[in-house]
Amino acid sequence: MSERLKGKTAIITGAASGIGSAIAQLFAREGARLALIDINADECDSLALSLAEETRQRCLALRADVTDAARLRECVSETENHLGQPDILINCAGINVFRDPLSLSEEDWQRCMSVNLQGPLNGIRAVLPGMLARRYGNIVNIASVHGHKIIPGSFPYPVAKHGLIGLTRSLGVEYASQGIRINSVSPGLILTPAAEAWLNSRPEPDAERQRQQDLLPCKRIGEPIEVAYTALFLASDEARFINAADIVMDGGRSQIYHD
């Protein structure tokens, strides 16, 4: 590996599985010290141990729900004490909430917004004071193509992802002159454990998988490592003139007017 993040400390939320796990593995191989945050403590601990053994990088596993702002501030303090000041924050924690608007419960609405929109803001507010003091910090939010195009039957998830892209742009501009960059990545269908579970839940899993592949101009579904490489670029100093931007990575699907 090229050690593009050598000497950097990165905090990754939602690190225990899927895209977050792929980002953690890539960042460790690229030389970063890692604070891995997830609500699933066992999987987070296991990943931190395996990455530390494999890469010899220092990895800290921290259990937290991103909706708990006070706990995220504690996680940042623990990161500072064990790994040094955070240089990078990756906001990857998220949940799928797809409901009929008229039957959507208040609890489901609040949970969707709390995890997918308030959670990233909580993370940003936790790391910002230290980053501003050093006039350096790279933040990457994992958004979604749902923040650009609407798929019927997916409410209210796209509302949160549109908001996350807006948050990225607004705060990216707000702090640009103070050495902070804030960008986002909007993946399309990616073969995460959640996506695999959804495909396997369909009446004809193989047929559904083929249908999804056929919808994409590249005729294949994306992989978590591909999102990880995009996050790596944005988090590295190679992207130092990219700010308040969103990168759509969906195999070109969102550019199609109709099938």
URCORBEL-V673849 format. One record per pair of residues at least 12 apart in sequence whose C-alpha atoms are under 10 Angstrom apart, sorted by sequence separation. I is the first residue (numbers start at 1). GAP is how many residues later the second one is. If there is no record, write none. Layout:
# URCORBEL-V673849
i: [I | I]
gap: [GAP | GAP]
This chain:
# URCORBEL-V673849
i: [12 | 24 | 36 | 47 | 48 | 49 | 62 | 63 | 97 | 127 | 146 | 147 | 169 | 170 | 171 | 172 | 209 | 234 | 11 | 35 | 47 | 48 | 62 | 144 | 145 | 146 | 147 | 148 | 149 | 168 | 169 | 196 | 199 | 234 | 10 | 34 | 45 | 47 | 48 | 61 | 62 | 97 | 98 | 144 | 146 | 147 | 148 | 168 | 169 | 12 | 21 | 45 | 46 | 60 | 96 | 97 | 124 | 143 | 146 | 147 | 167 | 168 | 169 | 20 | 44 | 45 | 62 | 95 | 96 | 97 | 123 | 124 | 144 | 145 | 146 | 147 | 167 | 168 | 231 | 10 | 20 | 34 | 44 | 45 | 62 | 95 | 124 | 143 | 144 | 145 | 147 | 148 | 167 | 230 | 9 | 10 | 20 | 34 | 43 | 44 | 45 | 60 | 61 | 94 | 95 | 143 | 144 | 147 | 165 | 166 | 230 | 8 | 9 | 33 | 42 | 44 | 60 | 94 | 95 | 96 | 97 | 120 | 142 | 143 | 147 | 165 | 230 | 15 | 16 | 28 | 41 | 59 | 94 | 95 | 96 | 120 | 121 | 143 | 144 | 164 | 165 | 5 | 6 | 11 | 15 | 16 | 17 | 41 | 42 | 94 | 95 | 120 | 143 | 144 | 165 | 5 | 6 | 8 | 9 | 10 | 11 | 12 | 13 | 14 | 15 | 16 | 21 | 25 | 29 | 40 | 41 | 60 | 93 | 94 | 120 | 142 | 143 | 227 | 3 | 4 | 5 | 6 | 7 | 8 | 9 | 10 | 11 | 12 | 13 | 14 | 15 | 16 | 17 | 21 | 24 | 25 | 28 | 29 | 32 | 33 | 34 | 35 | 36 | 37 | 38 | 39 | 40 | 41 | 59 | 60 | 93 | 94 | 141 | 142 | 189 | 226 | 227 | 3 | 5 | 6 | 7 | 8 | 9 | 10 | 11 | 12 | 13 | 14 | 15 | 16 | 24 | 27 | 28 | 31 | 33 | 34 | 35 | 36 | 37 | 38 | 39 | 40 | 58 | 59 | 92 | 93 | 117 | 141 | 189 | 1 | 3 | 4 | 5 | 6 | 7 | 8 | 9 | 10 | 11 | 12 | 13 | 14 | 15 | 16 | 25 | 26 | 29 | 30 | 31 | 32 | 33 | 34 | 35 | 36 | 37 | 38 | 39 | 40 | 58 | 66 | 91 | 94 | 143 | 161 | 3 | 4 | 5 | 6 | 7 | 8 | 9 | 10 | 11 | 12 | 13 | 14 | 16 | 17 | 21 | 25 | 28 | 29 | 31 | 32 | 33 | 34 | 35 | 36 | 37 | 38 | 39 | 66 | 91 | 93 | 94 | 116 | 117 | 141 | 1 | 2 | 3 | 4 | 5 | 6 | 16 | 17 | 21 | 24 | 25 | 28 | 29 | 30 | 31 | 32 | 33 | 34 | 35 | 36 | 37 | 38 | 39 | 66 | 92 | 93 | 116 | 141 | 189 | 222 | 1 | 2 | 3 | 4 | 5 | 15 | 16 | 28 | 29 | 36 | 37 | 38 | 65 | 66 | 91 | 92 | 140 | 188 | 222 | 1 | 2 | 3 | 15 | 16 | 25 | 28 | 37 | 91 | 139 | 221 | 222 | 1 | 14 | 16 | 17 | 25 | 27 | 28 | 90 | 91 | 190 | 191 | 192 | 221 | 16 | 28 | 89 | 91 | 189 | 190 | 191 | 192 | 193 | 220 | 15 | 16 | 91 | 189 | 190 | 191 | 192 | 218 | 219 | 15 | 90 | 91 | 139 | 188 | 189 | 190 | 191 | 217 | 218 | 89 | 90 | 138 | 188 | 189 | 190 | 191 | 216 | 217 | 218 | 219 | 24 | 37 | 89 | 187 | 189 | 190 | 216 | 217 | 218 | 187 | 190 | 215 | 216 | 217 | 89 | 187 | 190 | 215 | 216 | 217 | 37 | 89 | 137 | 148 | 215 | 216 | 217 | 36 | 88 | 89 | 147 | 187 | 188 | 217 | 35 | 87 | 117 | 135 | 136 | 143 | 144 | 145 | 146 | 147 | 187 | 216 | 35 | 86 | 116 | 135 | 137 | 138 | 139 | 140 | 141 | 142 | 143 | 144 | 145 | 146 | 186 | 215 | 85 | 86 | 116 | 117 | 118 | 135 | 136 | 137 | 138 | 139 | 140 | 141 | 142 | 143 | 144 | 145 | 146 | 185 | 35 | 36 | 87 | 88 | 112 | 113 | 116 | 117 | 121 | 132 | 135 | 136 | 137 | 138 | 139 | 140 | 141 | 142 | 143 | 144 | 145 | 185 | 187 | 35 | 67 | 86 | 87 | 112 | 113 | 116 | 117 | 120 | 134 | 135 | 136 | 137 | 138 | 139 | 140 | 141 | 142 | 143 | 144 | 145 | 215 | 16 | 34 | 35 | 85 | 86 | 112 | 115 | 116 | 117 | 118 | 119 | 133 | 134 | 135 | 136 | 137 | 138 | 139 | 140 | 141 | 142 | 143 | 144 | 185 | 15 | 33 | 67 | 68 | 85 | 109 | 112 | 113 | 114 | 117 | 118 | 121 | 132 | 133 | 134 | 184 | 185 | 15 | 35 | 67 | 68 | 72 | 76 | 87 | 109 | 112 | 113 | 116 | 117 | 120 | 121 | 124 | 128 | 131 | 132 | 184 | 11 | 35 | 66 | 67 | 75 | 88 | 89 | 90 | 91 | 92 | 93 | 94 | 108 | 109 | 112 | 113 | 116 | 117 | 120 | 131 | 132 | 183 | 9 | 10 | 11 | 13 | 14 | 33 | 34 | 66 | 67 | 69 | 73 | 77 | 85 | 87 | 88 | 89 | 90 | 91 | 92 | 93 | 94 | 112 | 118 | 131 | 185 | 9 | 13 | 14 | 33 | 65 | 66 | 67 | 68 | 69 | 72 | 73 | 76 | 77 | 80 | 86 | 87 | 88 | 89 | 90 | 91 | 92 | 113 | 117 | 121 | 184 | 6 | 13 | 14 | 32 | 33 | 35 | 66 | 67 | 68 | 69 | 71 | 72 | 73 | 75 | 76 | 86 | 87 | 88 | 89 | 90 | 91 | 92 | 104 | 109 | 113 | 183 | 13 | 14 | 34 | 66 | 67 | 69 | 70 | 71 | 72 | 73 | 74 | 75 | 85 | 86 | 87 | 88 | 89 | 90 | 91 | 100 | 101 | 104 | 128 | 182 | 183 | 13 | 33 | 66 | 67 | 69 | 72 | 73 | 77 | 100 | 101 | 181 | 182 | 33 | 34 | 35 | 36 | 37 | 38 | 39 | 65 | 66 | 67 | 68 | 69 | 72 | 73 | 76 | 98 | 99 | 100 | 101 | 181 | 32 | 37 | 38 | 66 | 67 | 68 | 71 | 72 | 98 | 99 | 100 | 101 | 32 | 37 | 66 | 67 | 69 | 70 | 98 | 99 | 100 | 66 | 69 | 97 | 98 | 99 | 96 | 97 | 98 | 99 | 124 | 181 | 13 | 96 | 97 | 98 | 181 | 183 | 184 | 190 | 96 | 97 | 98 | 180 | 181 | 182 | 183 | 184 | 185 | 186 | 187 | 188 | 189 | 190 | 96 | 97 | 179 | 181 | 182 | 183 | 184 | 185 | 186 | 187 | 188 | 189 | 95 | 96 | 181 | 182 | 183 | 184 | 185 | 186 | 187 | 188 | 189 | 94 | 97 | 180 | 181 | 182 | 183 | 184 | 185 | 186 | 187 | 188 | 11 | 181 | 182 | 183 | 184 | 185 | 186 | 187 | 188 | 189 | 11 | 176 | 188 | 24 | 188 | 23 | 94 | 176 | 11 | 175 | 176 | 10 | 23 | 175 | 9 | 20 | 172 | 173 | 174 | 9 | 20 | 21 | 172 | 173 | 20 | 171 | 172 | 173 | 10 | 19 | 20 | 171 | 172 | 9 | 10 | 18 | 19 | 20 | 169 | 170 | 8 | 9 | 10 | 11 | 15 | 168 | 169 | 8 | 9 | 10 | 11 | 12 | 13 | 14 | 15 | 17 | 168 | 169 | 7 | 8 | 9 | 10 | 11 | 12 | 13 | 14 | 15 | 16 | 167 | 168 | 169 | 8 | 9 | 10 | 11 | 12 | 13 | 14 | 15 | 166 | 168 | 8 | 9 | 10 | 11 | 12 | 13 | 14 | 165 | 166 | 7 | 8 | 9 | 10 | 11 | 12 | 13 | 14 | 165 | 166 | 12 | 13 | 14 | 165 | 5 | 5 | 142 | 142 | 140 | 141 | 140 | 88 | 90 | 139 | 140 | 87 | 88 | 89 | 90 | 91 | 92 | 88 | 90 | 140 | 139 | 140 | 138 | 139 | 138 | 96 | 137 | 138 | 95 | 138 | 137 | 148 | 138 | 147 | 138 | 144 | 145 | 140 | 143 | 144 | 145 | 139 | 140 | 142 | 143 | 144 | 145 | 150 | 138 | 140 | 141 | 142 | 143 | 144 | 145 | 149 | 13 | 140 | 144 | 148 | 149 | 13 | 145 | 146 | 145 | 13 | 12 | 11 | 11 | 20 | 19 | 10 | 10 | 11 | 12 | 13 | 10 | 90 | 90 | 90 | 88 | 89 | 88 | 87 | 88 | 87 | 19 | 22 | 19 | 21 | 18 | 19 | 20 | 18 | 19 | 18 | 19 | 17 | 18 | 17 | 18 | 17 | 18 | 26 | 25 | 22 | 23 | 27 | 22 | 23 | 26 | 27 | 30 | 21 | 22 | 23 | 25 | 26 | 19 | 20 | 21 | 22 | 23 | 24 | 27 | 18 | 19 | 20 | 22 | 23 | 26 | 27 | 18 | 19 | 22 | 23 | 26 | 17 | 18 | 19 | 20 | 21 | 22 | 23 | 19 | 20 | 23 | 24 | 27 | 19 | 23 | 10 | 5 | 4 | 5 | 8 | 4 | 5 | 6 | 4 | 5 | 4 | 5 | 4 | 4]
gap: [12 | 12 | 12 | 12 | 12 | 12 | 12 | 12 | 12 | 12 | 12 | 12 | 12 | 12 | 12 | 12 | 12 | 12 | 13 | 13 | 13 | 13 | 13 | 13 | 13 | 13 | 13 | 13 | 13 | 13 | 13 | 13 | 13 | 13 | 14 | 14 | 14 | 14 | 14 | 14 | 14 | 14 | 14 | 14 | 14 | 14 | 14 | 14 | 14 | 15 | 15 | 15 | 15 | 15 | 15 | 15 | 15 | 15 | 15 | 15 | 15 | 15 | 15 | 16 | 16 | 16 | 16 | 16 | 16 | 16 | 16 | 16 | 16 | 16 | 16 | 16 | 16 | 16 | 16 | 17 | 17 | 17 | 17 | 17 | 17 | 17 | 17 | 17 | 17 | 17 | 17 | 17 | 17 | 17 | 18 | 18 | 18 | 18 | 18 | 18 | 18 | 18 | 18 | 18 | 18 | 18 | 18 | 18 | 18 | 18 | 18 | 19 | 19 | 19 | 19 | 19 | 19 | 19 | 19 | 19 | 19 | 19 | 19 | 19 | 19 | 19 | 19 | 20 | 20 | 20 | 20 | 20 | 20 | 20 | 20 | 20 | 20 | 20 | 20 | 20 | 20 | 21 | 21 | 21 | 21 | 21 | 21 | 21 | 21 | 21 | 21 | 21 | 21 | 21 | 21 | 22 | 22 | 22 | 22 | 22 | 22 | 22 | 22 | 22 | 22 | 22 | 22 | 22 | 22 | 22 | 22 | 22 | 22 | 22 | 22 | 22 | 22 | 22 | 23 | 23 | 23 | 23 | 23 | 23 | 23 | 23 | 23 | 23 | 23 | 23 | 23 | 23 | 23 | 23 | 23 | 23 | 23 | 23 | 23 | 23 | 23 | 23 | 23 | 23 | 23 | 23 | 23 | 23 | 23 | 23 | 23 | 23 | 23 | 23 | 23 | 23 | 23 | 24 | 24 | 24 | 24 | 24 | 24 | 24 | 24 | 24 | 24 | 24 | 24 | 24 | 24 | 24 | 24 | 24 | 24 | 24 | 24 | 24 | 24 | 24 | 24 | 24 | 24 | 24 | 24 | 24 | 24 | 24 | 24 | 25 | 25 | 25 | 25 | 25 | 25 | 25 | 25 | 25 | 25 | 25 | 25 | 25 | 25 | 25 | 25 | 25 | 25 | 25 | 25 | 25 | 25 | 25 | 25 | 25 | 25 | 25 | 25 | 25 | 25 | 25 | 25 | 25 | 25 | 25 | 26 | 26 | 26 | 26 | 26 | 26 | 26 | 26 | 26 | 26 | 26 | 26 | 26 | 26 | 26 | 26 | 26 | 26 | 26 | 26 | 26 | 26 | 26 | 26 | 26 | 26 | 26 | 26 | 26 | 26 | 26 | 26 | 26 | 26 | 27 | 27 | 27 | 27 | 27 | 27 | 27 | 27 | 27 | 27 | 27 | 27 | 27 | 27 | 27 | 27 | 27 | 27 | 27 | 27 | 27 | 27 | 27 | 27 | 27 | 27 | 27 | 27 | 27 | 27 | 28 | 28 | 28 | 28 | 28 | 28 | 28 | 28 | 28 | 28 | 28 | 28 | 28 | 28 | 28 | 28 | 28 | 28 | 28 | 29 | 29 | 29 | 29 | 29 | 29 | 29 | 29 | 29 | 29 | 29 | 29 | 30 | 30 | 30 | 30 | 30 | 30 | 30 | 30 | 30 | 30 | 30 | 30 | 30 | 31 | 31 | 31 | 31 | 31 | 31 | 31 | 31 | 31 | 31 | 32 | 32 | 32 | 32 | 32 | 32 | 32 | 32 | 32 | 33 | 33 | 33 | 33 | 33 | 33 | 33 | 33 | 33 | 33 | 34 | 34 | 34 | 34 | 34 | 34 | 34 | 34 | 34 | 34 | 34 | 35 | 35 | 35 | 35 | 35 | 35 | 35 | 35 | 35 | 36 | 36 | 36 | 36 | 36 | 37 | 37 | 37 | 37 | 37 | 37 | 38 | 38 | 38 | 38 | 38 | 38 | 38 | 39 | 39 | 39 | 39 | 39 | 39 | 39 | 40 | 40 | 40 | 40 | 40 | 40 | 40 | 40 | 40 | 40 | 40 | 40 | 41 | 41 | 41 | 41 | 41 | 41 | 41 | 41 | 41 | 41 | 41 | 41 | 41 | 41 | 41 | 41 | 42 | 42 | 42 | 42 | 42 | 42 | 42 | 42 | 42 | 42 | 42 | 42 | 42 | 42 | 42 | 42 | 42 | 42 | 43 | 43 | 43 | 43 | 43 | 43 | 43 | 43 | 43 | 43 | 43 | 43 | 43 | 43 | 43 | 43 | 43 | 43 | 43 | 43 | 43 | 43 | 43 | 44 | 44 | 44 | 44 | 44 | 44 | 44 | 44 | 44 | 44 | 44 | 44 | 44 | 44 | 44 | 44 | 44 | 44 | 44 | 44 | 44 | 44 | 45 | 45 | 45 | 45 | 45 | 45 | 45 | 45 | 45 | 45 | 45 | 45 | 45 | 45 | 45 | 45 | 45 | 45 | 45 | 45 | 45 | 45 | 45 | 45 | 46 | 46 | 46 | 46 | 46 | 46 | 46 | 46 | 46 | 46 | 46 | 46 | 46 | 46 | 46 | 46 | 46 | 47 | 47 | 47 | 47 | 47 | 47 | 47 | 47 | 47 | 47 | 47 | 47 | 47 | 47 | 47 | 47 | 47 | 47 | 47 | 48 | 48 | 48 | 48 | 48 | 48 | 48 | 48 | 48 | 48 | 48 | 48 | 48 | 48 | 48 | 48 | 48 | 48 | 48 | 48 | 48 | 48 | 49 | 49 | 49 | 49 | 49 | 49 | 49 | 49 | 49 | 49 | 49 | 49 | 49 | 49 | 49 | 49 | 49 | 49 | 49 | 49 | 49 | 49 | 49 | 49 | 49 | 50 | 50 | 50 | 50 | 50 | 50 | 50 | 50 | 50 | 50 | 50 | 50 | 50 | 50 | 50 | 50 | 50 | 50 | 50 | 50 | 50 | 50 | 50 | 50 | 50 | 51 | 51 | 51 | 51 | 51 | 51 | 51 | 51 | 51 | 51 | 51 | 51 | 51 | 51 | 51 | 51 | 51 | 51 | 51 | 51 | 51 | 51 | 51 | 51 | 51 | 51 | 52 | 52 | 52 | 52 | 52 | 52 | 52 | 52 | 52 | 52 | 52 | 52 | 52 | 52 | 52 | 52 | 52 | 52 | 52 | 52 | 52 | 52 | 52 | 52 | 52 | 53 | 53 | 53 | 53 | 53 | 53 | 53 | 53 | 53 | 53 | 53 | 53 | 54 | 54 | 54 | 54 | 54 | 54 | 54 | 54 | 54 | 54 | 54 | 54 | 54 | 54 | 54 | 54 | 54 | 54 | 54 | 54 | 55 | 55 | 55 | 55 | 55 | 55 | 55 | 55 | 55 | 55 | 55 | 55 | 56 | 56 | 56 | 56 | 56 | 56 | 56 | 56 | 56 | 57 | 57 | 57 | 57 | 57 | 58 | 58 | 58 | 58 | 58 | 58 | 59 | 59 | 59 | 59 | 59 | 59 | 59 | 59 | 60 | 60 | 60 | 60 | 60 | 60 | 60 | 60 | 60 | 60 | 60 | 60 | 60 | 60 | 61 | 61 | 61 | 61 | 61 | 61 | 61 | 61 | 61 | 61 | 61 | 61 | 62 | 62 | 62 | 62 | 62 | 62 | 62 | 62 | 62 | 62 | 62 | 63 | 63 | 63 | 63 | 63 | 63 | 63 | 63 | 63 | 63 | 63 | 64 | 64 | 64 | 64 | 64 | 64 | 64 | 64 | 64 | 64 | 65 | 65 | 65 | 66 | 66 | 67 | 67 | 67 | 68 | 68 | 68 | 69 | 69 | 69 | 70 | 70 | 70 | 70 | 70 | 71 | 71 | 71 | 71 | 71 | 72 | 72 | 72 | 72 | 73 | 73 | 73 | 73 | 73 | 74 | 74 | 74 | 74 | 74 | 74 | 74 | 75 | 75 | 75 | 75 | 75 | 75 | 75 | 76 | 76 | 76 | 76 | 76 | 76 | 76 | 76 | 76 | 76 | 76 | 77 | 77 | 77 | 77 | 77 | 77 | 77 | 77 | 77 | 77 | 77 | 77 | 77 | 78 | 78 | 78 | 78 | 78 | 78 | 78 | 78 | 78 | 78 | 79 | 79 | 79 | 79 | 79 | 79 | 79 | 79 | 79 | 80 | 80 | 80 | 80 | 80 | 80 | 80 | 80 | 80 | 80 | 81 | 81 | 81 | 81 | 82 | 83 | 85 | 89 | 90 | 90 | 91 | 92 | 92 | 92 | 92 | 93 | 93 | 93 | 93 | 93 | 93 | 94 | 94 | 94 | 95 | 95 | 96 | 96 | 97 | 98 | 98 | 98 | 99 | 99 | 100 | 100 | 101 | 101 | 102 | 102 | 102 | 103 | 103 | 103 | 103 | 104 | 104 | 104 | 104 | 104 | 104 | 104 | 105 | 105 | 105 | 105 | 105 | 105 | 105 | 105 | 106 | 106 | 106 | 106 | 106 | 107 | 108 | 108 | 109 | 110 | 111 | 112 | 116 | 122 | 123 | 127 | 128 | 128 | 128 | 128 | 129 | 141 | 142 | 145 | 146 | 146 | 147 | 148 | 148 | 149 | 168 | 170 | 171 | 171 | 172 | 172 | 172 | 173 | 173 | 174 | 174 | 175 | 175 | 176 | 176 | 177 | 177 | 199 | 200 | 201 | 201 | 201 | 202 | 202 | 202 | 202 | 202 | 203 | 203 | 203 | 203 | 203 | 204 | 204 | 204 | 204 | 204 | 204 | 204 | 205 | 205 | 205 | 205 | 205 | 205 | 205 | 206 | 206 | 206 | 206 | 206 | 207 | 207 | 207 | 207 | 207 | 207 | 207 | 208 | 208 | 208 | 208 | 208 | 209 | 209 | 225 | 227 | 228 | 228 | 228 | 229 | 230 | 230 | 231 | 231 | 232 | 232 | 233 | 234]
